[in-house]
Each structure stands twice: as C-alpha cells, then as structure tokens.
Amino acid sequence: MWTASVVEALGTLDVEERAARQALARASAEGLLVSERHGRRTAWSLTPRGSELLADGSTRIYAFMRQPRAWDGRWFVLTLSIPESQRRLRHQLRTQLTWLGLGSPTSGLWVSPDADLTKEVDKVVAGLGLRAQSFAWVGPTSGIGDESRLVRAAWDLEDVETRYLDFLGQFEERRADSPAETFLAQIELVHEWRRFPFLDPDLPRELLDHSWPGPRAASVFHERHAQWHRHAQQEWDRLQAEAATKT
C-alpha cells in the first residue's frame, strides 16, 4: 500500500497526515511493516510477523460469536502469581489471557468455561517464561459457591452489555449511499467490533441470566460487513490507484 493512500484513508477518520505517517513509522519500528522506495513514493508491505498478527486477529474477530457454544459444564482454571513489581509482565499476561477469553475473579486466578484452552494458555505462559510458576486444571465445579458470582467477579458483563447496545444503536440502522461513505462505515464497523473479543468471554447460555445482546450484535456486524464489502473495496482500490500515479 502507498503512503498517500493510507494518509487519505485515515483522513476520512479525521486523522491528520502527520499522525498517519507517524503510525506507519511506529508499525515499521515494531517490525509489522516494511517500506520500499519507488522514486519519491513509498510502498508498505506486511512483514511475516505483521502477516501472522493480522491473520490471528482476523480469525478471532471474524469468527467471534459466529456459532453458539455448547458447554459441558467444565471450567479451565489457571493459578499464576506475578509480583506487583513486575508490572510490564503482569500487563503482558493480562492482555494475552484476556484475548483468549479468560477472566480473573481474584488476584492470581484465571478462569474460563472453555475447557479446551490448555495448549493456547501454555503457549502464553511459556512465551512469557512463567510455566514453572503456573498450575492449571480442568473440571466441573463442586457445587460449593455460586457460578454466577464467579462470572460477575471475573468479567464486567454490565459494561460489555452497554457496549453491545451502543454498537447496535450505531450500526443496526446505518446506511451508506456512496463508495466513500461505505468505506468509512466499514472501517468504523470493524474498528468497533474488534474490541469485543477482548471484552466478551462469549460465555455459554447457561451462565447468562437474561437475553444477551451479543448474538444480535454479531448478526448485525456480519450482515453489514458483507453488505458494504464490495463498495468499500472499490473505494480502497481507487485510493491505491490514485496514489500510484502521484509523483
């Protein structure tokens, strides 16, 4: 992609040119993009690391809540304590475990109703050098305690529900009448939706005490995305073609 097309695309979101160029430079510094000069123009491509990150994120974002989850009553439980002094490591762990859908009802304890997370969680703790101080097991609850209390402690579902309702209010009735409008709407749609895999653990119905707006929001996301895709792609192709002719 050309610098000019990125700058113009981000300009539709009111991102100033300087900030757009800085974003490209940061992505390059982080090893996600690589640049190539073509005369006075610069083209950007994904690095292998950038491609992997984008593919993993896309899989999670577009597959999220696509199908209802069956639940056999088992929980995945991880215990792992990191000293407060290692804040960066704690942040990295929280970010990666949250991305996998785990919640933390109390310090040092992580839980998920997805009992098949062992390999993915092991990859996270091993990658952070924490395997030696981690313990995990899978199984049903014993009947002592209230699962709904555990859920409330592990995840802020009230906030997630409010965000779903805001998403529906923004996109359920939204229309786009031109390629430029569709391009902007598609970017905003994906930008808003991509937050939910971080926020919502996609709990099975058995653990939700009322009609959850997540599936309805997911349906709106996929319908709008499919509806807007062709015209949004046409607008991006136009931006790229125009940038290719600039000197």
C-alpha positions in Angstrom: 0.0 0.0 0.0 1.2 3.5 -0.8 1.8 6.1 1.9 -0.6 8.5 0.1 -3.4 6.0 0.1 -3.0 5.3 3.9 -2.9 9.1 4.6 -6.0 9.7 2.6 -7.9 6.7 4.1 -7.0 7.8 7.6 -8.0 11.3 6.7 -11.6 10.1 6.3 -11.5 9.3 10.1 -10.1 12.8 10.9 -6.6 11.5 11.5 -4.1 14.2 10.5 -1.4 13.5 7.9 1.4 13.8 10.5 -0.3 11.3 12.8 -0.9 8.9 9.9 2.8 9.0 8.9 3.8 8.5 12.5 1.5 5.4 12.7 3.3 3.9 9.7 6.7 4.7 11.2 5.7 3.0 14.5 4.4 0.0 12.8 7.6 -0.3 10.9 9.7 0.1 14.1 7.7 -2.6 15.7 8.5 -5.0 12.8 5.0 -5.1 11.4 5.6 -3.2 8.2 8.5 -2.8 5.8 8.9 0.1 3.3 10.2 0.2 -0.2 11.1 3.3 -2.2 9.7 3.9 -5.7 11.2 7.1 -6.7 9.7 9.7 -4.4 7.0 7.4 -3.3 7.0 4.8 -0.5 5.1 1.5 -0.6 4.5 -0.5 2.6 4.1 -4.3 2.9 3.4 -6.6 5.8 6.4 -8.4 7.4 5.9 -12.1 8.2 5.3 -11.1 11.8 2.8 -8.5 10.7 1.0 -11.0 8.5 0.8 -13.5 11.3 -0.5 -10.9 13.8 -3.1 -9.8 11.2 -4.2 -13.3 10.4 -4.6 -14.3 14.0 -6.5 -11.2 14.8 -8.7 -11.5 11.7 -9.5 -15.1 12.6 -10.6 -14.2 16.1 -12.5 -11.1 15.1 -14.5 -12.6 12.2 -15.1 -15.9 13.9 -16.1 -14.4 17.2 -19.6 -15.4 18.2 -20.2 -16.9 14.8 -21.7 -20.1 16.2 -23.4 -20.8 19.6 -21.1 -22.6 22.0 -22.1 -25.8 23.6 -20.9 -26.3 27.2 -20.3 -29.5 29.1 -20.1 -27.7 32.5 -16.3 -27.8 32.7 -14.0 -24.9 33.6 -10.4 -24.2 32.7 -8.6 -22.8 35.8 -5.2 -21.3 35.9 -3.3 -20.1 39.0 -0.3 -17.8 38.4 1.0 -15.1 40.7 3.3 -12.3 39.5 4.8 -9.7 41.9 3.4 -6.2 41.7 7.0 -5.0 40.9 6.8 -6.8 37.5 4.1 -4.6 36.1 5.1 -4.9 32.5 5.0 -8.7 32.7 1.6 -8.6 34.5 0.3 -6.4 31.8 1.5 -8.7 29.0 0.0 -11.7 30.8 -3.4 -9.9 31.3 -3.5 -8.8 27.7 -2.8 -12.2 26.2 -5.1 -14.1 28.6 -7.9 -11.7 28.1 -7.5 -12.1 24.4 -8.1 -15.8 24.9 -11.3 -15.1 26.8 -10.1 -15.7 30.4 -11.3 -13.7 33.3 -9.7 -13.0 36.7 -12.1 -13.2 39.6 -9.3 -12.6 42.1 -5.6 -11.9 42.0 -3.5 -14.8 40.7 -6.6 -16.8 39.5 -7.8 -17.0 35.9 -10.9 -18.9 34.7 -12.8 -19.8 31.5 -15.7 -22.1 30.7 -13.8 -23.1 27.6 -12.1 -26.3 28.7 -10.0 -26.6 25.5 -7.7 -23.7 26.2 -4.8 -25.7 27.6 -2.5 -25.5 24.6 -3.1 -21.8 23.9 -2.6 -20.8 27.6 0.5 -23.0 27.8 1.9 -21.1 24.8 1.3 -17.8 26.5 2.8 -18.7 29.9 5.8 -20.4 28.2 6.3 -17.5 25.9 6.5 -15.2 29.0 8.8 -17.5 30.9 6.1 -18.3 33.5 5.5 -22.0 33.0 7.4 -23.0 36.2 5.1 -21.0 38.4 1.9 -21.9 36.7 -0.7 -24.6 37.6 -3.8 -25.4 35.6 -6.6 -27.9 35.6 -10.0 -28.6 34.0 -13.2 -29.8 35.6 -16.7 -29.0 36.8 -17.5 -27.0 39.9 -18.0 -29.0 43.1 -21.4 -27.3 44.0 -19.7 -25.1 46.6 -20.3 -21.5 45.8 -22.3 -19.7 43.1 -21.1 -19.8 39.5 -23.0 -16.6 38.7 -21.0 -14.8 41.4 -17.8 -16.2 39.9 -18.9 -14.9 36.5 -19.6 -11.4 37.9 -16.2 -11.3 39.6 -14.3 -12.4 36.5 -15.9 -10.2 33.9 -17.6 -6.8 33.8 -20.6 -8.0 31.9 -22.7 -4.9 32.6 -20.1 -2.8 30.7 -19.9 -5.3 27.9 -23.7 -5.3 27.5 -23.8 -1.5 27.4 -21.2 -1.5 24.6 -23.2 -4.1 22.6 -26.3 -1.9 22.9 -24.2 1.2 21.8 -22.9 -0.9 18.8 -26.4 -1.8 17.8 -27.6 1.8 18.1 -24.7 2.9 15.8 -24.9 0.2 13.1 -28.2 -1.6 13.1 -30.0 1.0 11.0 -26.9 2.6 9.4 -26.9 3.1 5.7 -24.1 4.2 3.3 -25.0 5.6 -0.1 -21.7 6.0 -1.9 -18.4 4.1 -2.0 -16.7 6.8 0.1 -19.5 6.6 2.8 -19.3 2.8 2.6 -15.5 2.8 3.1 -15.8 4.9 6.2 -18.7 2.9 7.6 -16.9 -0.4 7.0 -13.8 0.9 8.8 -15.8 2.2 11.8 -17.8 -1.1 11.9 -14.7 -3.3 12.1 -12.9 -0.8 14.5 -15.8 -1.0 16.9 -16.4 -4.8 16.6 -12.8 -5.8 17.1 -12.9 -4.7 20.7 -15.5 -7.3 21.7 -13.2 -10.4 21.6 -11.1 -8.6 24.3 -14.2 -7.7 26.4 -16.7 -10.5 26.0 -15.7 -14.1 27.0 -18.5 -15.4 24.8 -20.0 -17.3 27.8 -22.3 -20.2 27.2 -26.0 -19.5 27.6 -26.1 -21.5 30.8 -24.0 -18.8 32.5 -26.1 -15.8 31.3 -29.2 -14.8 33.3 -31.0 -12.9 30.6 -31.3 -12.3 26.9 -27.7 -11.4 25.9 -27.3 -8.8 23.1 -24.1 -10.3 21.8 -25.5 -12.7 19.2 -27.8 -9.9 17.8 -24.8 -7.6 17.6 -22.7 -10.3 15.9 -25.5 -10.8 13.3 -25.6 -7.0 12.6 -21.8 -7.0 12.2 -21.6 -9.8 9.7 -24.6 -8.5 7.7 -23.3 -5.0 7.4 -19.8 -6.2 6.7 -21.0 -8.4 3.8 -23.3 -5.6 2.6 -20.6 -3.0 2.5 -17.6 -5.1 1.4 -17.7 -4.6 -2.4 -18.1 -0.8 -2.4 -15.6 -0.4 0.4 -13.1 -2.4 -1.5 -13.7 -0.4 -4.6 -13.0 2.8 -2.7 -9.7 1.4 -1.4 -8.7 0.3 -4.9 -9.4 3.9 -6.1 -7.2 5.4 -3.3 -4.4 3.0 -4.2 -4.7 3.7 -8.0 -4.7 7.5 -7.4 -1.7 7.2 -5.1 0.2 5.1 -7.7 0.0 8.0 -10.2 1.3 10.6 -7.8 4.9 11.8 -8.1 
